[in-house]
Amino acid sequence: MDNIVTVQDAVTAFEPWLEPTGAELDAIDLEMPAILADIDLIDAQITTLDRAPTELDIRRIRRAYRRVLAAERDQANRAGASTAGGAA
């Protein structure tokens, strides 16, 4: 009996170019506060899916939304500061 095998490499084989580069990891670190703020907002919204939101739920969602806006603002300011600096 002959075994049936593929001629190509396995799809999940380790290839060095599949790993994120240092620059990509640095970019993820810079975006992490915005990502975590988004997660908090989604958590707050999920808690109100199956019931009417209470005043506390509304405040939690509003607070989480403000954290998202602040994190995105800070991220945009960091990106703008790193690209600025040319001659005016």
PyMOL commands that set and color helices and strands:
alter all, ss='L'
color gray80, all
select helices_A, chain A and resi 16-18+22-46+55-83
alter helices_A, ss='H'
color red, helices_A
deselect
rebuild
show_as cartoon
